[in-house]
Amino acid sequence: MHTYKSNSLKIQFLLELSFLMVLSCFGQHPAPKEKTREIDSVKQLLFDTNSSLVKVEHMITLGELYLNGKTTSSKDMESAFRYADEILNLGKQTGNFETQIKGSILHAKVLQVRGQYDDATSLLYEKIEIAVRNQSDKSTALLHKALGELFRDRGFNTGEVCNLYESEIHLNNSINYGKNVLGVNKFVEASLGLASILFYTYDNEKAVKILLDIVNQYEENIELDSFLLAKTYTNLAMNYRKLDLNEKASSFAKKALEANEHPSNTYLAYKILGQVSEKQNNLIAARNYYRKALNQIEEVDIHKVYNLLERLGNTSLELKDYSTSIKYYKRAIENSKLFPKAYGALSIPSQYGLSQAYYRNGQLSQSKKITHQIIVFLSGNDDNFEHRKYREVLRDAHLLMSQLHEEEKNYKTSLTYHKQFARIQKEIEHHRDSVYNLEKLKTIEELELAFETEKKDKEISMLKVNSTLQDEKNKQQGNFAIGLALGSIFLLTLLFIVLKALNLKQVAHKTIKEKYEENKLLMGEIHHRVKNNLQIIISLLNAQINSAKGDKELQVALKESQTKIKSMAIIHQSLYNSQTYTKVKVNNYFAELLNQVSQTFETENKSIQFETNVENKEINMSMAVPVGLIVNELVTNSYKYAFNQSLKSNRIIVNFNSTEKPDTYKLVVLDNGIGLPDDFDIEKLTSFGMQLVRGLVDQLHGTISIIKSQGTGYEIFIKEPEAA
């Protein structure tokens, strides 16, 4: 029984991650009838108002209602698209830039629902550039929020984690731009979106900090929608549960139940209370909470029912309520058919639970049939995803099948399945720790040798008994032969053990060496390919620069983008050449970086000398990339703005050295140009470049300050992240 429970907990985590490919845990999907009622209600509000601004908000609500729900028909998407066009036209008629942006965001959402992610992404990026040029922080914040939600949706639906990290960047930008200009509810929505990404990328402590900030700032704010407050509580409960802080998880789940009664929140709160109770081994309470969660969500979103049914089956099985557990497992298996692509793998835990319930309920033939189906499905090529993911289930299915055949007194078949169980167990242990596995095999071999020695000792004892029957003349000769035999056996046994140990050690060493060489080759190939791909992007940008000769502003923007990409390409080339693949020599890297910036921006009228004091030290790639982008941006700014023709000697100083604090470095970029105005404040800059610098400094847990001497300078203290 305990074997099943440990497997269930491990597989539950894998299922949570797999579910991202078919649904988002943070969405709310109204049932068709409820959706129709909401649409009719908002249409009436739209008809009754004369305010253009209020009309825009109602049309956005209608568009989003058409796009949300269990299913979205082509007719629904057409209706949403029509409202997006109306919002755009209204914005153009009134000259309201923010209204036009809202229309574009709704357009992008329609494209997103259609699965046209690239088109939606291009549209939003285009509008962000316009919003930044217009210095509209609110529009920029809304666009970054939409882009973050788009990448999050794309990541959940494709299973590509890189989209989740992209989403995190844009939601962070939305929060930074919108801190003082977005309304309470929009700002909290963006913060919740960021917290949801951090939850699924396992940065739970950071997610908790964001969510607690919402609670501390807005818990008593009457403008905050109660649904969003309850959602904040449930998100806190989820993160505390992941951090194994069960008392806090339980406390916030109960607060969510008090704050708002929307099914998508109450369902999640009851589910978390059930998980906490199950963790505390209070199975009766856990089952009651899971039942309440099921009642909340079953009529609203059938897609979230499967997991609850499986948990109800597990708790009923642990409570030895076998007939009830059978009912829940059957419903879970039926519900998993809603996900045709994932059905086979998704239903495996419930199928195994059902086979256990049948077995313990004495229904051996039913248990045998299902267990056989599990073995057939999971057996096959080791490269098969389900085969690897549910390896422990396959192992335990063989053990259960062995027990079933033993019950039928079919001992030969039972032994065959038990051998398969032992074989898979060895494979699992090998994957966990191959060196440990070799040591374990060595111990088994030594035990086998001890057994054989004991067996031979018994044979020798028999010889001794027989020798007493011989004449006294042959006694000495017999004893000598026995002694010789014992000595030979002992020496042979010792020699065999030593040779076996040496052989196992050689095998382990060879395995580790092969794995190291394979990983080394793979890392080199990755860096080489990344560098080549970045080089392709640089070449494409170069073509764009050449074709934009009539637009100097565009050429400069493209060149700046090109230098940023070159700074990253240099890193991957350095890593590839270094053969270490994880660290770069910072002095060589800075030399190449400054050389490529000067080649890009230096002209006959603007020749600049570099003075560098860069420590001869290796730094991790996780630090080299942001530091390179920071230096690239600050040196580029000096080229563009610091010098004029009146200055005879143009000079840029770049220093990078370690400090007394461990893993902490000081970066100085200083020019002798025209300097900055007295009222210059780096915190108030809205340019993309300086925002990038500040963001990268924050990423490295650092600080940046202005050096106001002759020219312009920046003093930056940063900390090297731990190597991944």
Summary of the structure (lengths in Angstrom):
residues: 724
radius of gyration: 33.9
end to end distance: 37.8
largest distance: 128.5
contacts: 2283
relative contact order: 0.04
helix: 75%
strand: 6%
